[in-house]
């Protein structure tokens, strides 16, 4: 529901003609019951897979060209085609809202040309996050609580890409001794050209649902150096991921329809059910809800692989691995043995972005808090986001403490890993991790403060108090054993 007064530009926006395909999309929406934004977005994800195969088959591999001129022409051609296809997807899925992506990315491009490397990361970050934040605020004003897919979806990924480039440029202005190995590897020595920049920003397969791969990964795909002339087929990897996407869709729509997370934000529903049913419902509903993200992410991963993007060498049997760029490691999340494993397996490219642009850039004492705060701001300004992410910082630190002080006592050596105590430890750790994730994920899904607090008040905020108590008490009650003087001498 819109609560803003009419804007000066409203008459001009309303006067724009509809896109040629809107009539057909509306007709399909009437027949299927799905919203038009969902149909446009999902069909773009699906079409990206055959387009990826065509891109791989029809473009010249720069790595195999014989002269520098031929290689340069092939690289430019791949940049350009990647950009044009990406813009076509954007236009189909978001219509005139493509203007946001064009405008914000162009301003960032000009900043990278004008600002010295010493400060370019600051200016681009302020611009990218500022534009993203204003977009979130405007959306929350005009469509509070809506799950409609609009331009803010790709804008999230564009923000990461703009900052990835800016920090890589900044690192090239620093001394090598001040950089870690990954930062040295990902340096960009000079501002990108027009085709390099927009080819990466609007890369057809990382634009709609990610993964927002780093520029180094992108250019190794474009110039062919990752495959190095090898012709490994991605067909099997793509097929597996498409099947996984179908499974995720069935989990969300087929099973998830009976487990709505909104019930957990309804005080009447919560109050009339037994505690064990509320707990069970929380676990199942949040699990089912995550599969809508898995569906889009896995399809996008498949599209990347179809285009030859994501090759990561071969395994011990000589079979190609297609996991260099990923959105999700399903079992790392849904069967996580600890909080950190779940966080690193979920939305992997975003985790990498936060690590490279936030976690490694601030003092270690504030790194976790800063990363989760940045993640919350990047997602938007619904109160539920901040309840989820700031609480996750607490639970993450508590999980580190427990692992540091309890695991060595239960599993003192590699030989003990297969024993009964170790198996019980892993089972307990996985159970607590999953219950924590589903408890913390509730506010993110319901967004508003009042709905978020329904479930948390029901449990009396007990998980929070337990986490704080463990964080403070465990290091005191179970201090790590320090090596003896004799061992130190040895």
N, C-alpha and C positions, 0 to 999 in steps of 0.2 A: 504494500500500500504506500503510495507516494505522499509524503508530508511536506515536501518543499513547495514553495510558490512557483508559478510558471517562470521559466528562465528566458532571457532575451533571445537565446538561440533556438528555443522550442519550435517557433514557426518554420524556421529553415530546415530543421531536422524532419519535421512532419511533412514538409514539401518534397523531400527526397523520394524518388520513385522506388518501389520495392525491387529487390533483386529478382532476376528472371526465374529463379528456381523456387521462390517462396511459395507459389501456388501449389506446385507438386509436393513440396515438403508438408504444407498444411493439409493437403489431401491425405497423405500418408499418415500424418498425425491423427487425423479424424478416424482413420481405419484401424489404427493400432492402439490408440490411447496413450501413446508416448508424446511428450512435449516436443515442439519443433526444435528447441535448442538441443535437446538430447539426441534427436535424430540427425541433425546436422553434424554434431560433434562426433557421435559414434560412427556414422558413415565415413567421416573423414579418417578416423583411426583405421577403419577396415580397408578403405581404398589405398591407404598409405602402404599396405603390404605388397599388393601387386605392382604399385608404382615403384616400390623399392627394388623389386626384381628387375623391372624394366630399366631403372636407372643403372643398375649394376651391369646389365647385359648390353646396353646401348652406348654407354659412355666409354671413352677411351681410358685405359689404365695408364696414368702418367708415368708410373714406374717402369713400364716396358717401352716407353718411347725412346728413340735412339739419340735425338739431339735435344739440347737445352730448350730450343725454340718450340719443339714439339711438346716437350714436357710442360712448358709454361702455358702453351695454348690449351692443353688437356686439363691442366689444373684450373685455369680460368673458366673453361667451359663447365667443369663440374661445380665450381663455386656458383656460377651464374644459374645453372639449372637447378641446383639445390635451393637457391634463393627464390627463383620464380615459382617453383612448385610449392614451396612453403608459403609464399604470399597467396597463391591460389587457394590453398587449404584455408588460410586465414580468412580470405574474402568469402569463401563458401560458408564457413562455420560462424563467422561473426559479422559479416556484412560491412557496413560503414564504420563499425567500431575498430576496424583495422587501422584507422587513423591514429589511435592511441599508440599502437606499436610502432608505426612509422615515425611519429613525432618524437616519442621518448627515446627511441634508439638513435635517431639522427642527432638530437641534442647531445647524447652521450658520445657519439662519434666525433662531434665537433670539439667537445671537451678533451677527448683523448688526443686530438691534433694540437690543441692550444695549450694545455696545462703540462708543465714539466713532470717527468716521471716521479719526482720526489713527492708530489702532492696529488697526482692524478687519481689515485685510489680514493682519496678523501672526497674530491669534487664529484666524481662519478657515483660514489656510494650515496652521497647526499642527494644527488639528482635522482638516481634510480629508486632508492628507498622512499624518497619524498614523493615522487610521482606515484609509486605503488600505494603509499599511504593515503594520499589524497583520493586515489581511485577507490580504495577500500571504504573510506569515510563516505564518499558520495554514494556508493552502492548501498551502504548500510542505511543511509538516509532515505533513499528512494525505494529500497526493496529490503527492508530489515527482515532478517531471518530467512531470506529466499535462498534456495539451492539452484537457482537458474544459472546455467553456464553462459558467462558473458566474457568480455575482453579481459577481465581480471585474471582469468585462468592462464592464458598464454603470457600475460604480463608478469605473472609470478616467475615464469621461466626466463623471460627476457631480462628481468632484474638480476637473476643469477648470472646470466651470460655477460651482461654489461660489467658486472663487478668482477667476474672471473678475468676478463681481459684487462681491466684497470689494475687489478692487483698483480697480474703477470707483468704488466708494463712497469709498475712501481718496483717490483723485485729486480728488474733489470738495471735500476738505478742504484741499487744497494751493493755493498761489497759481498762477494761470494762467501766470505767467511761468516757473514751474518745470516746466511740462508741455510735452511735445511736441504736435504738432498732433493726432495720433491719440488721445493720452490726453485732450485737451480734448474731442474729439468723442465719446468713449466714457464720459464721466463719468456717474455716477448720483447725482443730487443728494440723494436721501433713500432710506431703506430701502424695498424693494419691498413691495407689499401681498401678502396670501396668494395671490391668484390670479395676480398677476404673477410671483411667485417660483416657485411650483410649476408654473405653466404653462411657464415657461422650463426649469426643472430637469427636468421629465418630458415635455418636448416630444416628441411621438410619433415624429418623424422624425429626431431627433438623439440618441436615447437608446440605441439598440442598437449602432450602429457609427459614430456621429458623422455629420457633423462637429459638434463641440461649438461651434457658432457663438456669437459674442459676443452679449451681451444686446441691444446696439443693433441688430444685424442681425435678431435675433428679433423685437423689438418693432416694427421697421419692416415686417416681414411681417404681424404680428398686426394692427396698426392700419391696414394698407393703404397707408402712405405711400410705400413703395418702388415699388409699381406705380402709385400715384397715380391710381387709377380706370381705368387701361388694362387691357384684357382680352387680353393677349398669351397665346397658347396654349403650354404647355410640352410638348405632345404629342411634337413632333419631338425635343426634347432628351431627354425620358424614353425614347423609343424607341431613340435612339442609345446611351444609357447601359445600357439593358437588354441590347442586343446586345453591348456591351462586356463586361458582366458574364458573359454566356454564353461569350464568348471566354476570359475569365479563368478561368472554371470549367473549360473544356476544357483550358486550358494547365496547370492545377494537377492535375486528376484524370486527364485523358486522356493528356497527355504526361508530366506530373510523376510519375506512378506509377512510371515506369522510372528516375527520377532522384532517389533518396531522399537527402536531406542527411545522414541518420544514417550512411551509409557513410563519410562524411568524418571521422566521429568514431570509426571502427573501425580500430585500428592494423594489424590483419591485412590488411584491405582496402587500406589506403593503401600498406603496405610492398610488396605484390605487384604494384602497377601502376606503369607508367612515369610519369615526371614530367609529360609532356605530357598524359597521360590524366587524371591527378589534377587538373591545372590546368583542363582542359576540363570535367571533371565538376563541379568547384567552380563554374564560371561558369554552367553549365546548371542544376544542381540548385538553386542559390540563386535564380536567375531564376524558375524554375518555382515555388519555394516562396513567393515574394513575391505570386504571383497569388491565393493564398487570401485575402490581405488586400485586394487589389484587388477581388475579387469582392464582398465584403461592403461595402467602401467605395463602390463605384460603384452598387450597388443602393440604398444609403442616400442617395447623392446624387440618384438618380432619384426616390426617394420624396419627398425635399424639394421637388424641382422640380414633381412632380405636385400638391403642395399649394400651389404658387405661391411657395414659399420658394426664394430663390436668384436671383431676377431681378436683372440687373445692367445695365439699360439696353439700348440697341440699338446695333448695329454700323453701319458706314458705309453698308451697304445697307438699313438699317432693320429688319434681322432681330433678334429678341430674343436677348439673351445670358443664359444661365442658369448663371453661374459665380461668383456672389457668395459662395456657400458651397460649398466643395469639400473632399473628402478627399484627392484624388490628381490630379496631372497626369501621366498615364502616360508620355508621351515625355520629359518633363522628368527622369524617373527612369531609364527604360530606355535613353535615348539622351543621358544627361547629358554635357555638354561640360566640366563642372567639378564639384568636390565640393559646392560651395555650391548649385548648381542642383539637384543630386540631393536634398540635404537639404531645400530649400524646396519641392520638388515632391512629397515623400513625407509622408503624414499631415499635410496642410497645416494643419488646425485645431490640431493639437498643436504644430506649429512656431510658429503664431501665439501660442498660449497661453504657450509657453516664452519667446518674445520679449517679450510684454507683461508677464509676471509675474516673469521672471528676468533675461533678457539686458539689458533696459533699466533694471533696478533695481539693478544692481551695478556697481562700477567697471569700466571698459572692459577693463582688463588681465585681469580674471578672468571676463569675461562668457561667453566660449566654454566654458571649463572648467565654470563654474557651471551653464550650460544643459545640457550633456551629462550632468553628474552628477545634476541634477534629473530628467532624462529617465530615467536608469537607475533611480533610486529609485522613480519613478512606475511603471515597468514591473514592479518587484519586486526580489527579492534573490538571484536565481540568479547565480552567479559569471560566467556567460557574458554577462549583460547588461552588467556592469561592464567586462569585457574589450572588448566591442564599443563601448560609448559613450565610455569614457575614451580608447581608442585612436582613436576617430573625432575626438575633440577635437584630438589630435595631427595626424592626417591633414588635418583641415580647416584648421588653421593653416599646415601645410606647403603646402597647395594655394593658400592666399592669397599666400604668399611667392612661389611659382612664377609665379602669374598676375601679380603685381606687378612681378617682375623680368625675366621671360622674354617674356611676351606683347608688351610694347612694343617689344622688339627684333625680334620676328618680324612683328608687325602694327603698324607705327608710325603708320598713319593709316587712316581709313575706306576710302580708295581701295585700300589693300593687302588689304582683307578678302577680296576675291575671287581673290587670287593663289594660286599653287601653294604657297608657304611657309605661307600662312594655312590652306589646306585641310589640309596635312600636320600643322600644329599642332593643328587641331581634331580630326583623326583620332587623333593620338597622345594628346591630352588626354582624349577620350572613352574610348579603350581603357584608359588608365591609371586613369581614374575608375571604370569598371565593374569592372575587376579588383580595385581597392581596396575597392569596396563589397562585392563577393562574398567577398573575403578577410576583411574586418571583420565581415560578417554571419554568418559561420559560428558563432562562439560564442553569438550570440543565439539561433540555432535549436536548438543542441544543449544549451544551458543549463548543463550541468555543467562543472566545471573540467577534469576529466580528458579528456572528449571534445573540449572546445574546444581543448585544447593539442595534440591529435593532429595536426591539420592545421598549426597554427602551428609546431610543432616540426619537422614534415616539411620546411617551408620555412626552418627555422633562424631564424625570426623576421626574415628578411631584409627584408621590406617595412617593418617597424618601424625597423630600423637605417638603411635608405635614407631613410625619411621624416625621421628625426632629423638625419642628415647633410645632407640638402638644406635643412632648416629653418635649420641653423646656417651652412652654407657658402655657399649661393646669395647671400644679401645681401652677403657679403664679396667673393665672386668676381665678382659681377655687380651692383654697386651702381647704384641709380637715378641717372640723370644729373640734376644740379641745374641749374636755369636760370641762365644767365650773369647778371652784374651788369647788362649792357646790356639784356637781356630784362626783368629785374626793373624797371629804370628805365622801360621802355616800358609 
